Amino acid sequence: MTDLVLDLKGMTCPLPVLRTNRALRGLAPGDRVLVTTSDRASVQDFQIYCRESGHALLSWSESSGVFHFAIRKKAAAETKIEAEEAGAA
């Protein structure tokens, strides 16, 4: 199992979710991404993203305005969001 760390502080919506989605594409099912952001909107953004994509939001926390997320890639080969992006290309 791989843990990929993404420091996305300073980026605002929708960039943290888009960068995380791109990173997850390159990982194997069950691998995790540990994301750090400074955008308060990312809390809701990652909750919605994980619900719609099927990835698991394992945890999130906030400390001094910095948000930490742990996301596990789902087992299926393709997510709904990846399919929509492929159709738009």
C-alpha positions, 0 to 999 in steps of 0.5 A: 500500500502506498501513501502519496502526500500532496501539499496543496496549501495556497490553492483554492477551489477547485484545484485541491480536488482536481489535483487529488483526482489526478494523483489518485488516477496513478495509484493502485486500488487501496492506496491512499493520498494524504492531502494538506490544504489551506482552503476552508471550502476543501472540507465540503469539496472533498466530502462531495468528491469522495461520495460521488467518486466512490473513494473513501474519505478516511479522515479529515482534521483542521489545525490552525487553518490547515486541513488534512485529509486521508483518502483511499482509492476505491477498488473499481478501475474507473470512477464516475468523475474519470468517466465524465472527464474521458467523455469530455476529452 
